[in-house]
Amino acid sequence: MLFRDIADISFRQLRVLHVLMLEKSLTRAATLLGTTQPAISKVLAKLRLEFNDPLFVRVGATMQPTPKALLLAEPLRQLLAQAEALGRAPVNFDPTSSFRQYRLLVSDVGQLRFLPPLMNALVTEGPHVQLVALPLDIRQFQAQLETGVADIALGAFPRATQGLRRQRLYSEGYLSVARADHPRLAQLTGRAGFLAERHIIVAASYTGHGAHVMAEQALTTEIPADRIVLSVPSFVGAALAAARSQAIATLPGRLAQGFGREIGLVAFRPPLVLPKIEIAQYWHERYHRDAGHQWLRALVHRTFGGPARAD
């Protein structure tokens, strides 16, 4: 038997082993589980003793599982799934009396776009429910959803796979922003005037803006290189920089019109062809039928979405 005697091993330690199987990195496993690398190393040392096997060996920059670890992978996944099912909320989930904590993966834009409306909705629909915003790294978000580190991810992730479900919320385009007192504001909507200005470019990054790649390419192709004065990995950072300079930033439309207006920016349609962004919520198949999880997804969809449809 693979699990001949695991009486001295906790489910927390088995969960660490499962995440290590997925990530093959102590550092990434620690990030996913919200702990430190030394803590993960300590658990791995105990597991090696219990299973009388190294479990992982370093190959280059990654930790590769041994043959015995590979044999453990599937029964371990099943064991953790069954254990987790025992602790799930009952079918009759009552949000008005629940103290459940939900963890959301959101980018910098998502924190502004999603969190305040959800907080307002919870005042009446789930007064004791807590939200925790987690930093988004698109290299890890699928594993975070699978392992239960996060409940849902909100944003645009065109390459999401591996057992994830998706429900479209809305689509939006891009708008450019400039200070309301910009000396050439009237000329910015024309192609020549727009391209002649100084620009702030948001670089597609691993921190939630992976879907921005096509828009970034369109902007950098059209805007002369010497007119790009700043490149940042954050839409919010770009908006703040535009508010404190005479440079132009091009942002998702709702951010440009909402947050942009609050900090003294005027939004206008850029004279370039830019793609739309499809915003959705994502969750793992393992939690699809959990009543409390279903309630959260329904709340998100009511607050931000259109006609219900899950992929």
Secondary structure, DSSP 8 states (H G I E B T S, - for coil): -TTS--TT--HHHHHHHHHHHHH--HHHHHHHHTS-HHHHHHHHHHHHHHHTS--EEEETTEEEE-HHHHHHHHHHHHHHHHHHHHTS--SS--TTT---EEEEEE-HHHHHHHHHHHHHHHHHH-TT-EEEEEE--TTTHHHHHHHTS-SEEEE--TT--SSEEEEEEEEE-EEEEEETT-TTGGGTTSHHHHHHS-EEEE---TTT-GGGHHHHHHHHHHS-GGGEEEEES-HHHHHHHHHTSS-EEEEEHHHHHTHHHHTTEEEE--SS----EEEEEEEEGGGTT-HHHHHHHHHHHHHH-SS--B-
